[in-house]
Amino acid sequence: MAKKFHQPTRMCVSCRSRHPQFELKRFKCEEGELSSYNKAGRSFYLCQSCLDEEKKLQKALMRQCRSGNKDKLMNKLKEIITDDRKS
């Protein structure tokens, strides 16, 4: 009989839906700067459907990063996502 391995479940900070951890993208904000998670500090997860909806995404990023510059956060997020797709 094959063993069933536990799949960690995490919540998207934008839509509050739960997904298996491998389906979500992980980010962190440090001093108002958005970056990919580098295994240090607190982080948050976003699902793919929320990454496609810019308005919901802006609100979630503003809440998580506590920064007033939403254009800067959105540009940085787009950079991170395109870099991940290239590698």
PDB file of N, CA, C and O in Angstrom:
ATOM      1  N   MET A   1       0.838  -1.169   0.000  1.00  0.00           N
ATOM      2  CA  MET A   1       0.000   0.000   0.000  1.00  0.00           C
ATOM      3  C   MET A   1       0.896   1.250   0.000  1.00  0.00           C
ATOM      4  O   MET A   1       1.869   1.325   0.750  1.00  0.00           O
ATOM      5  N   ALA A   2       0.560   2.210  -0.836  1.00  0.00           N
ATOM      6  CA  ALA A   2       1.325   3.447  -0.927  1.00  0.00           C
ATOM      7  C   ALA A   2       1.019   4.339   0.273  1.00  0.00           C
ATOM      8  O   ALA A   2      -0.119   4.423   0.735  1.00  0.00           O
ATOM      9  N   LYS A   3       2.058   4.997   0.760  1.00  0.00           N
ATOM     10  CA  LYS A   3       1.877   5.916   1.884  1.00  0.00           C
ATOM     11  C   LYS A   3       1.285   7.224   1.396  1.00  0.00           C
ATOM     12  O   LYS A   3       1.618   7.710   0.315  1.00  0.00           O
ATOM     13  N   LYS A   4       0.418   7.776   2.192  1.00  0.00           N
ATOM     14  CA  LYS A   4      -0.139   9.090   1.893  1.00  0.00           C
ATOM     15  C   LYS A   4       0.650  10.115   2.695  1.00  0.00           C
ATOM     16  O   LYS A   4       0.722  10.044   3.922  1.00  0.00           O
ATOM     17  N   PHE A   5       1.238  11.062   1.984  1.00  0.00           N
ATOM     18  CA  PHE A   5       2.008  12.097   2.645  1.00  0.00           C
ATOM     19  C   PHE A   5       1.121  13.308   2.916  1.00  0.00           C
ATOM     20  O   PHE A   5       0.224  13.640   2.141  1.00  0.00           O
ATOM     21  N   HIS A   6       1.400  13.944   4.026  1.00  0.00           N
ATOM     22  CA  HIS A   6       0.646  15.134   4.419  1.00  0.00           C
ATOM     23  C   HIS A   6       0.971  16.291   3.474  1.00  0.00           C
ATOM     24  O   HIS A   6       2.142  16.575   3.224  1.00  0.00           O
ATOM     25  N   GLN A   7      -0.050  16.956   2.950  1.00  0.00           N
ATOM     26  CA  GLN A   7       0.116  18.143   2.118  1.00  0.00           C
ATOM     27  C   GLN A   7      -0.197  19.377   2.962  1.00  0.00           C
ATOM     28  O   GLN A   7      -1.351  19.577   3.342  1.00  0.00           O
ATOM     29  N   PRO A   8       0.807  20.216   3.267  1.00  0.00           N
ATOM     30  CA  PRO A   8       0.532  21.423   4.047  1.00  0.00           C
ATOM     31  C   PRO A   8      -0.438  22.336   3.308  1.00  0.00           C
ATOM     32  O   PRO A   8      -0.340  22.501   2.092  1.00  0.00           O
ATOM     33  N   THR A   9      -1.358  22.919   4.031  1.00  0.00           N
ATOM     34  CA  THR A   9      -2.343  23.835   3.467  1.00  0.00           C
ATOM     35  C   THR A   9      -2.052  25.235   3.988  1.00  0.00           C
ATOM     36  O   THR A   9      -1.824  25.434   5.182  1.00  0.00           O
ATOM     37  N   ARG A  10      -2.063  26.204   3.075  1.00  0.00           N
ATOM     38  CA  ARG A  10      -1.819  27.593   3.441  1.00  0.00           C
ATOM     39  C   ARG A  10      -2.941  28.464   2.885  1.00  0.00           C
ATOM     40  O   ARG A  10      -3.695  28.035   2.012  1.00  0.00           O
ATOM     41  N   MET A  11      -3.047  29.686   3.395  1.00  0.00           N
ATOM     42  CA  MET A  11      -4.132  30.584   3.002  1.00  0.00           C
ATOM     43  C   MET A  11      -3.578  31.769   2.213  1.00  0.00           C
ATOM     44  O   MET A  11      -2.559  32.354   2.580  1.00  0.00           O
ATOM     45  N   CYS A  12      -4.254  32.104   1.145  1.00  0.00           N
ATOM     46  CA  CYS A  12      -3.932  33.291   0.348  1.00  0.00           C
ATOM     47  C   CYS A  12      -4.355  34.520   1.151  1.00  0.00           C
ATOM     48  O   CYS A  12      -5.478  34.567   1.654  1.00  0.00           O
ATOM     49  N   VAL A  13      -3.472  35.515   1.278  1.00  0.00           N
ATOM     50  CA  VAL A  13      -3.801  36.690   2.086  1.00  0.00           C
ATOM     51  C   VAL A  13      -4.785  37.615   1.390  1.00  0.00           C
ATOM     52  O   VAL A  13      -5.372  38.485   2.035  1.00  0.00           O
ATOM     53  N   SER A  14      -4.974  37.448   0.098  1.00  0.00           N
ATOM     54  CA  SER A  14      -5.889  38.311  -0.634  1.00  0.00           C
ATOM     55  C   SER A  14      -7.323  37.796  -0.587  1.00  0.00           C
ATOM     56  O   SER A  14      -8.224  38.518  -0.157  1.00  0.00           O
ATOM     57  N   CYS A  15      -7.544  36.562  -1.021  1.00  0.00           N
ATOM     58  CA  CYS A  15      -8.918  36.036  -1.094  1.00  0.00           C
ATOM     59  C   CYS A  15      -9.278  35.141   0.088  1.00  0.00           C
ATOM     60  O   CYS A  15     -10.432  34.733   0.222  1.00  0.00           O
ATOM     61  N   ARG A  16      -8.306  34.832   0.947  1.00  0.00           N
ATOM     62  CA  ARG A  16      -8.507  34.009   2.136  1.00  0.00           C
ATOM     63  C   ARG A  16      -8.932  32.573   1.829  1.00  0.00           C
ATOM     64  O   ARG A  16      -9.510  31.908   2.688  1.00  0.00           O
ATOM     65  N   SER A  17      -8.656  32.090   0.629  1.00  0.00           N
ATOM     66  CA  SER A  17      -8.963  30.698   0.304  1.00  0.00           C
ATOM     67  C   SER A  17      -7.758  29.827   0.647  1.00  0.00           C
ATOM     68  O   SER A  17      -6.614  30.281   0.620  1.00  0.00           O
ATOM     69  N   ARG A  18      -8.035  28.587   0.966  1.00  0.00           N
ATOM     70  CA  ARG A  18      -6.966  27.655   1.345  1.00  0.00           C
ATOM     71  C   ARG A  18      -6.603  26.771   0.160  1.00  0.00           C
ATOM     72  O   ARG A  18      -7.465  26.286  -0.573  1.00  0.00           O
ATOM     73  N   HIS A  19      -5.284  26.578  -0.005  1.00  0.00           N
ATOM     74  CA  HIS A  19      -4.747  25.775  -1.099  1.00  0.00           C
ATOM     75  C   HIS A  19      -3.579  24.953  -0.577  1.00  0.00           C
ATOM     76  O   HIS A  19      -2.999  25.292   0.455  1.00  0.00           O
ATOM     77  N   PRO A  20      -3.220  23.866  -1.279  1.00  0.00           N
ATOM     78  CA  PRO A  20      -1.974  23.181  -0.930  1.00  0.00           C
ATOM     79  C   PRO A  20      -0.796  24.145  -1.112  1.00  0.00           C
ATOM     80  O   PRO A  20      -0.813  24.984  -2.013  1.00  0.00           O
ATOM     81  N   GLN A  21       0.196  24.027  -0.281  1.00  0.00           N
ATOM     82  CA  GLN A  21       1.302  24.975  -0.249  1.00  0.00           C
ATOM     83  C   GLN A  21       2.012  25.097  -1.598  1.00  0.00           C
ATOM     84  O   GLN A  21       2.446  26.190  -1.963  1.00  0.00           O
ATOM     85  N   PHE A  22       2.137  24.009  -2.336  1.00  0.00           N
ATOM     86  CA  PHE A  22       2.878  24.053  -3.596  1.00  0.00           C
ATOM     87  C   PHE A  22       2.162  24.841  -4.692  1.00  0.00           C
ATOM     88  O   PHE A  22       2.785  25.190  -5.695  1.00  0.00           O
ATOM     89  N   GLU A  23       0.869  25.130  -4.529  1.00  0.00           N
ATOM     90  CA  GLU A  23       0.110  25.891  -5.515  1.00  0.00           C
ATOM     91  C   GLU A  23       0.219  27.401  -5.309  1.00  0.00           C
ATOM     92  O   GLU A  23      -0.180  28.165  -6.186  1.00  0.00           O
ATOM     93  N   LEU A  24       0.745  27.842  -4.184  1.00  0.00           N
ATOM     94  CA  LEU A  24       0.801  29.262  -3.842  1.00  0.00           C
ATOM     95  C   LEU A  24       2.203  29.826  -4.060  1.00  0.00           C
ATOM     96  O   LEU A  24       3.196  29.099  -4.016  1.00  0.00           O
ATOM     97  N   LYS A  25       2.260  31.130  -4.294  1.00  0.00           N
ATOM     98  CA  LYS A  25       3.531  31.855  -4.405  1.00  0.00           C
ATOM     99  C   LYS A  25       3.808  32.505  -3.057  1.00  0.00           C
ATOM    100  O   LYS A  25       2.901  33.024  -2.406  1.00  0.00           O
ATOM    101  N   ARG A  26       5.075  32.470  -2.646  1.00  0.00           N
ATOM    102  CA  ARG A  26       5.451  32.968  -1.331  1.00  0.00           C
ATOM    103  C   ARG A  26       6.306  34.230  -1.456  1.00  0.00           C
ATOM    104  O   ARG A  26       7.280  34.260  -2.208  1.00  0.00           O
ATOM    105  N   PHE A  27       5.930  35.264  -0.714  1.00  0.00           N
ATOM    106  CA  PHE A  27       6.624  36.552  -0.740  1.00  0.00           C
ATOM    107  C   PHE A  27       6.850  37.032   0.681  1.00  0.00           C
ATOM    108  O   PHE A  27       6.309  36.476   1.637  1.00  0.00           O
ATOM    109  N   LYS A  28       7.667  38.086   0.804  1.00  0.00           N
ATOM    110  CA  LYS A  28       7.830  38.719   2.107  1.00  0.00           C
ATOM    111  C   LYS A  28       8.040  40.214   1.913  1.00  0.00           C
ATOM    112  O   LYS A  28       8.510  40.659   0.866  1.00  0.00           O
ATOM    113  N   CYS A  29       7.690  40.969   2.921  1.00  0.00           N
ATOM    114  CA  CYS A  29       7.922  42.411   2.948  1.00  0.00           C
ATOM    115  C   CYS A  29       8.859  42.695   4.106  1.00  0.00           C
ATOM    116  O   CYS A  29       8.628  42.280   5.242  1.00  0.00           O
ATOM    117  N   GLU A  30       9.905  43.404   3.788  1.00  0.00           N
ATOM    118  CA  GLU A  30      10.851  43.771   4.828  1.00  0.00           C
ATOM    119  C   GLU A  30      11.132  45.257   4.698  1.00  0.00           C
ATOM    120  O   GLU A  30      11.690  45.699   3.694  1.00  0.00           O
ATOM    121  N   GLU A  31      10.754  46.023   5.695  1.00  0.00           N
ATOM    122  CA  GLU A  31      10.909  47.467   5.716  1.00  0.00           C
ATOM    123  C   GLU A  31      10.237  48.120   4.505  1.00  0.00           C
ATOM    124  O   GLU A  31      10.797  49.033   3.898  1.00  0.00           O
ATOM    125  N   GLY A  32       9.046  47.652   4.158  1.00  0.00           N
ATOM    126  CA  GLY A  32       8.289  48.223   3.057  1.00  0.00           C
ATOM    127  C   GLY A  32       8.716  47.753   1.674  1.00  0.00           C
ATOM    128  O   GLY A  32       8.132  48.188   0.681  1.00  0.00           O
ATOM    129  N   GLU A  33       9.716  46.878   1.575  1.00  0.00           N
ATOM    130  CA  GLU A  33      10.216  46.363   0.300  1.00  0.00           C
ATOM    131  C   GLU A  33       9.709  44.948   0.085  1.00  0.00           C
ATOM    132  O   GLU A  33       9.851  44.094   0.959  1.00  0.00           O
ATOM    133  N   LEU A  34       9.123  44.701  -1.064  1.00  0.00           N
ATOM    134  CA  LEU A  34       8.623  43.384  -1.423  1.00  0.00           C
ATOM    135  C   LEU A  34       9.737  42.564  -2.045  1.00  0.00           C
ATOM    136  O   LEU A  34      10.527  43.079  -2.837  1.00  0.00           O
ATOM    137  N   SER A  35       9.805  41.277  -1.687  1.00  0.00           N
ATOM    138  CA  SER A  35      10.814  40.383  -2.270  1.00  0.00           C
ATOM    139  C   SER A  35      10.320  38.947  -2.226  1.00  0.00           C
ATOM    140  O   SER A  35       9.341  38.632  -1.550  1.00  0.00           O
ATOM    141  N   SER A  36      11.011  38.085  -2.953  1.00  0.00           N
ATOM    142  CA  SER A  36      10.729  36.651  -2.868  1.00  0.00           C
ATOM    143  C   SER A  36      11.154  36.175  -1.494  1.00  0.00           C
ATOM    144  O   SER A  36      12.020  36.775  -0.859  1.00  0.00           O
ATOM    145  N   TYR A  37      10.550  35.112  -1.047  1.00  0.00           N
ATOM    146  CA  TYR A  37      10.897  34.572   0.272  1.00  0.00           C
ATOM    147  C   TYR A  37      12.283  33.935   0.200  1.00  0.00           C
ATOM    148  O   TYR A  37      12.543  33.125  -0.690  1.00  0.00           O
ATOM    149  N   ASN A  38      13.174  34.290   1.126  1.00  0.00           N
ATOM    150  CA  ASN A  38      14.537  33.761   1.143  1.00  0.00           C
ATOM    151  C   ASN A  38      14.840  32.980   2.417  1.00  0.00           C
ATOM    152  O   ASN A  38      15.975  32.969   2.893  1.00  0.00           O
ATOM    153  N   LYS A  39      13.824  32.330   2.961  1.00  0.00           N
ATOM    154  CA  LYS A  39      13.945  31.466   4.134  1.00  0.00           C
ATOM    155  C   LYS A  39      14.367  32.200   5.404  1.00  0.00           C
ATOM    156  O   LYS A  39      14.968  31.608   6.300  1.00  0.00           O
ATOM    157  N   ALA A  40      14.051  33.485   5.473  1.00  0.00           N
ATOM    158  CA  ALA A  40      14.322  34.246   6.690  1.00  0.00           C
ATOM    159  C   ALA A  40      13.210  35.269   6.890  1.00  0.00           C
ATOM    160  O   ALA A  40      12.862  35.993   5.957  1.00  0.00           O
ATOM    161  N   GLY A  41      12.656  35.335   8.082  1.00  0.00           N
ATOM    162  CA  GLY A  41      11.625  36.316   8.375  1.00  0.00           C
ATOM    163  C   GLY A  41      10.222  35.807   8.097  1.00  0.00           C
ATOM    164  O   GLY A  41      10.025  34.646   7.737  1.00  0.00           O
ATOM    165  N   ARG A  42       9.257  36.688   8.270  1.00  0.00           N
ATOM    166  CA  ARG A  42       7.846  36.349   8.050  1.00  0.00           C
ATOM    167  C   ARG A  42       7.505  36.488   6.582  1.00  0.00           C
ATOM    168  O   ARG A  42       8.074  37.317   5.872  1.00  0.00           O
ATOM    169  N   SER A  43       6.576  35.671   6.140  1.00  0.00           N
ATOM    170  CA  SER A  43       6.200  35.697   4.731  1.00  0.00           C
ATOM    171  C   SER A  43       4.685  35.572   4.596  1.00  0.00           C
ATOM    172  O   SER A  43       3.972  35.379   5.581  1.00  0.00           O
ATOM    173  N   PHE A  44       4.208  35.684   3.359  1.00  0.00           N
ATOM    174  CA  PHE A  44       2.785  35.520   3.069  1.00  0.00           C
ATOM    175  C   PHE A  44       2.635  34.851   1.714  1.00  0.00           C
ATOM    176  O   PHE A  44       3.560  34.838   0.902  1.00  0.00           O
ATOM    177  N   TYR A  45       1.451  34.297   1.486  1.00  0.00           N
ATOM    178  CA  TYR A  45       1.176  33.538   0.268  1.00  0.00           C
ATOM    179  C   TYR A  45       0.108  34.235  -0.562  1.00  0.00           C
ATOM    180  O   TYR A  45      -0.801  34.868  -0.026  1.00  0.00           O
ATOM    181  N   LEU A  46       0.236  34.105  -1.900  1.00  0.00           N
ATOM    182  CA  LEU A  46      -0.770  34.587  -2.837  1.00  0.00           C
ATOM    183  C   LEU A  46      -1.069  33.489  -3.840  1.00  0.00           C
ATOM    184  O   LEU A  46      -0.156  32.819  -4.322  1.00  0.00           O
ATOM    185  N   CYS A  47      -2.360  33.300  -4.162  1.00  0.00           N
ATOM    186  CA  CYS A  47      -2.735  32.284  -5.142  1.00  0.00           C
ATOM    187  C   CYS A  47      -2.656  32.874  -6.554  1.00  0.00           C
ATOM    188  O   CYS A  47      -2.596  34.092  -6.723  1.00  0.00           O
ATOM    189  N   GLN A  48      -2.659  32.012  -7.548  1.00  0.00           N
ATOM    190  CA  GLN A  48      -2.519  32.448  -8.928  1.00  0.00           C
ATOM    191  C   GLN A  48      -3.704  33.299  -9.385  1.00  0.00           C
ATOM    192  O   GLN A  48      -3.518  34.254 -10.139  1.00  0.00           O
ATOM    193  N   SER A  49      -4.906  32.972  -8.943  1.00  0.00           N
ATOM    194  CA  SER A  49      -6.069  33.760  -9.363  1.00  0.00           C
ATOM    195  C   SER A  49      -5.986  35.192  -8.821  1.00  0.00           C
ATOM    196  O   SER A  49      -6.412  36.127  -9.500  1.00  0.00           O
ATOM    197  N   CYS A  50      -5.455  35.376  -7.633  1.00  0.00           N
ATOM    198  CA  CYS A  50      -5.301  36.726  -7.082  1.00  0.00           C
ATOM    199  C   CYS A  50      -4.166  37.477  -7.769  1.00  0.00           C
ATOM    200  O   CYS A  50      -4.232  38.697  -7.911  1.00  0.00           O
ATOM    201  N   LEU A  51      -3.131  36.766  -8.193  1.00  0.00           N
ATOM    202  CA  LEU A  51      -2.048  37.413  -8.922  1.00  0.00           C
ATOM    203  C   LEU A  51      -2.530  37.971 -10.259  1.00  0.00           C
ATOM    204  O   LEU A  51      -1.936  38.907 -10.795  1.00  0.00           O
ATOM    205  N   ASP A  52      -3.599  37.400 -10.791  1.00  0.00           N
ATOM    206  CA  ASP A  52      -4.161  37.870 -12.055  1.00  0.00           C
ATOM    207  C   ASP A  52      -5.106  39.057 -11.879  1.00  0.00           C
ATOM    208  O   ASP A  52      -5.358  39.781 -12.842  1.00  0.00           O
ATOM    209  N   GLU A  53      -5.634  39.276 -10.678  1.00  0.00           N
ATOM    210  CA  GLU A  53      -6.569  40.374 -10.407  1.00  0.00           C
ATOM    211  C   GLU A  53      -5.825  41.509  -9.713  1.00  0.00           C
ATOM    212  O   GLU A  53      -5.519  41.431  -8.523  1.00  0.00           O
ATOM    213  N   GLU A  54      -5.541  42.550 -10.463  1.00  0.00           N
ATOM    214  CA  GLU A  54      -4.692  43.622  -9.962  1.00  0.00           C
ATOM    215  C   GLU A  54      -5.301  44.408  -8.805  1.00  0.00           C
ATOM    216  O   GLU A  54      -4.581  44.783  -7.879  1.00  0.00           O
ATOM    217  N   LYS A  55      -6.598  44.666  -8.834  1.00  0.00           N
ATOM    218  CA  LYS A  55      -7.222  45.483  -7.795  1.00  0.00           C
ATOM    219  C   LYS A  55      -7.183  44.788  -6.427  1.00  0.00           C
ATOM    220  O   LYS A  55      -6.834  45.409  -5.423  1.00  0.00           O
ATOM    221  N   LYS A  56      -7.541  43.497  -6.393  1.00  0.00           N
ATOM    222  CA  LYS A  56      -7.493  42.739  -5.135  1.00  0.00           C
ATOM    223  C   LYS A  56      -6.060  42.615  -4.643  1.00  0.00           C
ATOM    224  O   LYS A  56      -5.797  42.657  -3.441  1.00  0.00           O
ATOM    225  N   LEU A  57      -5.144  42.465  -5.577  1.00  0.00           N
ATOM    226  CA  LEU A  57      -3.734  42.288  -5.249  1.00  0.00           C
ATOM    227  C   LEU A  57      -3.150  43.548  -4.609  1.00  0.00           C
ATOM    228  O   LEU A  57      -2.395  43.458  -3.640  1.00  0.00           O
ATOM    229  N   GLN A  58      -3.490  44.705  -5.138  1.00  0.00           N
ATOM    230  CA  GLN A  58      -2.996  45.960  -4.573  1.00  0.00           C
ATOM    231  C   GLN A  58      -3.420  46.113  -3.116  1.00  0.00           C
ATOM    232  O   GLN A  58      -2.620  46.500  -2.264  1.00  0.00           O
ATOM    233  N   LYS A  59      -4.667  45.811  -2.843  1.00  0.00           N
ATOM    234  CA  LYS A  59      -5.184  45.941  -1.475  1.00  0.00           C
ATOM    235  C   LYS A  59      -4.452  44.988  -0.520  1.00  0.00           C
ATOM    236  O   LYS A  59      -4.098  45.370   0.596  1.00  0.00           O
ATOM    237  N   ALA A  60      -4.232  43.761  -0.964  1.00  0.00           N
ATOM    238  CA  ALA A  60      -3.539  42.781  -0.117  1.00  0.00           C
ATOM    239  C   ALA A  60      -2.089  43.188   0.125  1.00  0.00           C
ATOM    240  O   ALA A  60      -1.585  43.046   1.239  1.00  0.00           O
ATOM    241  N   LEU A  61      -1.420  43.688  -0.898  1.00  0.00           N
ATOM    242  CA  LEU A  61      -0.019  44.108  -0.742  1.00  0.00           C
ATOM    243  C   LEU A  61       0.105  45.313   0.185  1.00  0.00           C
ATOM    244  O   LEU A  61       1.027  45.387   0.996  1.00  0.00           O
ATOM    245  N   MET A  62      -0.820  46.247   0.062  1.00  0.00           N
ATOM    246  CA  MET A  62      -0.794  47.420   0.943  1.00  0.00           C
ATOM    247  C   MET A  62      -0.979  46.999   2.401  1.00  0.00           C
ATOM    248  O   MET A  62      -0.351  47.554   3.302  1.00  0.00           O
ATOM    249  N   ARG A  63      -1.844  46.018   2.619  1.00  0.00           N
ATOM    250  CA  ARG A  63      -2.114  45.537   3.971  1.00  0.00           C
ATOM    251  C   ARG A  63      -0.892  44.787   4.521  1.00  0.00           C
ATOM    252  O   ARG A  63      -0.539  44.962   5.688  1.00  0.00           O
ATOM    253  N   GLN A  64      -0.254  43.968   3.706  1.00  0.00           N
ATOM    254  CA  GLN A  64       0.872  43.165   4.168  1.00  0.00           C
ATOM    255  C   GLN A  64       2.147  43.987   4.355  1.00  0.00           C
ATOM    256  O   GLN A  64       2.869  43.804   5.336  1.00  0.00           O
ATOM    257  N   CYS A  65       2.418  44.882   3.426  1.00  0.00           N
ATOM    258  CA  CYS A  65       3.680  45.625   3.457  1.00  0.00           C
ATOM    259  C   CYS A  65       3.597  46.938   4.218  1.00  0.00           C
ATOM    260  O   CYS A  65       4.623  47.536   4.543  1.00  0.00           O
ATOM    261  N   ARG A  66       2.380  47.387   4.503  1.00  0.00           N
ATOM    262  CA  ARG A  66       2.175  48.646   5.235  1.00  0.00           C
ATOM    263  C   ARG A  66       2.949  49.797   4.581  1.00  0.00           C
ATOM    264  O   ARG A  66       3.582  50.611   5.254  1.00  0.00           O
ATOM    265  N   SER A  67       2.875  49.831   3.263  1.00  0.00           N
ATOM    266  CA  SER A  67       3.561  50.861   2.508  1.00  0.00           C
ATOM    267  C   SER A  67       2.536  51.694   1.758  1.00  0.00           C
ATOM    268  O   SER A  67       1.504  51.170   1.338  1.00  0.00           O
ATOM    269  N   GLY A  68       2.799  52.973   1.584  1.00  0.00           N
ATOM    270  CA  GLY A  68       1.866  53.844   0.911  1.00  0.00           C
ATOM    271  C   GLY A  68       2.039  53.891  -0.598  1.00  0.00           C
ATOM    272  O   GLY A  68       1.194  54.467  -1.283  1.00  0.00           O
ATOM    273  N   ASN A  69       3.100  53.310  -1.141  1.00  0.00           N
ATOM    274  CA  ASN A  69       3.391  53.402  -2.562  1.00  0.00           C
ATOM    275  C   ASN A  69       2.969  52.124  -3.279  1.00  0.00           C
ATOM    276  O   ASN A  69       3.768  51.199  -3.427  1.00  0.00           O
ATOM    277  N   LYS A  70       1.708  52.069  -3.726  1.00  0.00           N
ATOM    278  CA  LYS A  70       1.191  50.853  -4.350  1.00  0.00           C
ATOM    279  C   LYS A  70       1.801  50.601  -5.719  1.00  0.00           C
ATOM    280  O   LYS A  70       1.960  49.445  -6.110  1.00  0.00           O
ATOM    281  N   ASP A  71       2.150  51.655  -6.464  1.00  0.00           N
ATOM    282  CA  ASP A  71       2.758  51.464  -7.791  1.00  0.00           C
ATOM    283  C   ASP A  71       4.125  50.794  -7.671  1.00  0.00           C
ATOM    284  O   ASP A  71       4.472  49.925  -8.470  1.00  0.00           O
ATOM    285  N   LYS A  72       4.885  51.201  -6.679  1.00  0.00           N
ATOM    286  CA  LYS A  72       6.202  50.606  -6.454  1.00  0.00           C
ATOM    287  C   LYS A  72       6.070  49.118  -6.097  1.00  0.00           C
ATOM    288  O   LYS A  72       6.828  48.287  -6.597  1.00  0.00           O
ATOM    289  N   LEU A  73       5.102  48.788  -5.230  1.00  0.00           N
ATOM    290  CA  LEU A  73       4.882  47.395  -4.843  1.00  0.00           C
ATOM    291  C   LEU A  73       4.453  46.549  -6.037  1.00  0.00           C
ATOM    292  O   LEU A  73       4.941  45.433  -6.212  1.00  0.00           O
ATOM    293  N   MET A  74       3.551  47.067  -6.856  1.00  0.00           N
ATOM    294  CA  MET A  74       3.067  46.318  -8.017  1.00  0.00           C
ATOM    295  C   MET A  74       4.190  46.098  -9.030  1.00  0.00           C
ATOM    296  O   MET A  74       4.301  45.011  -9.599  1.00  0.00           O
ATOM    297  N   ASN A  75       5.018  47.106  -9.262  1.00  0.00           N
ATOM    298  CA  ASN A  75       6.142  46.952 -10.193  1.00  0.00           C
ATOM    299  C   ASN A  75       7.131  45.914  -9.692  1.00  0.00           C
ATOM    300  O   ASN A  75       7.624  45.099 -10.472  1.00  0.00           O
ATOM    301  N   LYS A  76       7.422  45.935  -8.415  1.00  0.00           N
ATOM    302  CA  LYS A  76       8.353  44.962  -7.837  1.00  0.00           C
ATOM    303  C   LYS A  76       7.782  43.549  -7.926  1.00  0.00           C
ATOM    304  O   LYS A  76       8.512  42.602  -8.217  1.00  0.00           O
ATOM    305  N   LEU A  77       6.486  43.402  -7.678  1.00  0.00           N
ATOM    306  CA  LEU A  77       5.843  42.099  -7.774  1.00  0.00           C
ATOM    307  C   LEU A  77       5.927  41.558  -9.199  1.00  0.00           C
ATOM    308  O   LEU A  77       6.219  40.379  -9.398  1.00  0.00           O
ATOM    309  N   LYS A  78       5.674  42.409 -10.187  1.00  0.00           N
ATOM    310  CA  LYS A  78       5.775  41.981 -11.584  1.00  0.00           C
ATOM    311  C   LYS A  78       7.190  41.547 -11.928  1.00  0.00           C
ATOM    312  O   LYS A  78       7.377  40.579 -12.664  1.00  0.00           O
ATOM    313  N   GLU A  79       8.200  42.257 -11.399  1.00  0.00           N
ATOM    314  CA  GLU A  79       9.599  41.867 -11.609  1.00  0.00           C
ATOM    315  C   GLU A  79       9.877  40.480 -11.025  1.00  0.00           C
ATOM    316  O   GLU A  79      10.499  39.638 -11.672  1.00  0.00           O
ATOM    317  N   ILE A  80       9.418  40.257  -9.820  1.00  0.00           N
ATOM    318  CA  ILE A  80       9.663  38.978  -9.142  1.00  0.00           C
ATOM    319  C   ILE A  80       9.000  37.833  -9.911  1.00  0.00           C
ATOM    320  O   ILE A  80       9.608  36.779 -10.099  1.00  0.00           O
ATOM    321  N   ILE A  81       7.770  38.035 -10.351  1.00  0.00           N
ATOM    322  CA  ILE A  81       7.036  36.985 -11.064  1.00  0.00           C
ATOM    323  C   ILE A  81       7.701  36.667 -12.392  1.00  0.00           C
ATOM    324  O   ILE A  81       7.837  35.495 -12.742  1.00  0.00           O
ATOM    325  N   THR A  82       8.121  37.687 -13.146  1.00  0.00           N
ATOM    326  CA  THR A  82       8.767  37.422 -14.443  1.00  0.00           C
ATOM    327  C   THR A  82      10.126  36.766 -14.255  1.00  0.00           C
ATOM    328  O   THR A  82      10.524  35.933 -15.070  1.00  0.00           O
ATOM    329  N   ASP A  83      10.845  37.125 -13.198  1.00  0.00           N
ATOM    330  CA  ASP A  83      12.128  36.459 -12.918  1.00  0.00           C
ATOM    331  C   ASP A  83      11.930  34.992 -12.578  1.00  0.00           C
ATOM    332  O   ASP A  83      12.736  34.153 -12.980  1.00  0.00           O
ATOM    333  N   ASP A  84      10.866  34.666 -11.840  1.00  0.00           N
ATOM    334  CA  ASP A  84      10.574  33.279 -11.488  1.00  0.00           C
ATOM    335  C   ASP A  84      10.226  32.454 -12.718  1.00  0.00           C
ATOM    336  O   ASP A  84      10.593  31.282 -12.797  1.00  0.00           O
ATOM    337  N   ARG A  85       9.535  33.035 -13.663  1.00  0.00           N
ATOM    338  CA  ARG A  85       9.140  32.316 -14.874  1.00  0.00           C
ATOM    339  C   ARG A  85      10.340  32.048 -15.780  1.00  0.00           C
ATOM    340  O   ARG A  85      10.359  31.048 -16.497  1.00  0.00           O
ATOM    341  N   LYS A  86      11.341  32.931 -15.757  1.00  0.00           N
ATOM    342  CA  LYS A  86      12.532  32.748 -16.596  1.00  0.00           C
ATOM    343  C   LYS A  86      13.394  31.604 -16.095  1.00  0.00           C
ATOM    344  O   LYS A  86      14.011  30.894 -16.890  1.00  0.00           O
ATOM    345  N   SER A  87      13.442  31.419 -14.786  1.00  0.00           N
ATOM    346  CA  SER A  87      14.316  30.374 -14.230  1.00  0.00           C
ATOM    347  C   SER A  87      13.638  29.038 -14.100  1.00  0.00           C
ATOM    348  O   SER A  87      14.255  28.073 -13.649  1.00  0.00           O
TER     349      SER A  87
END
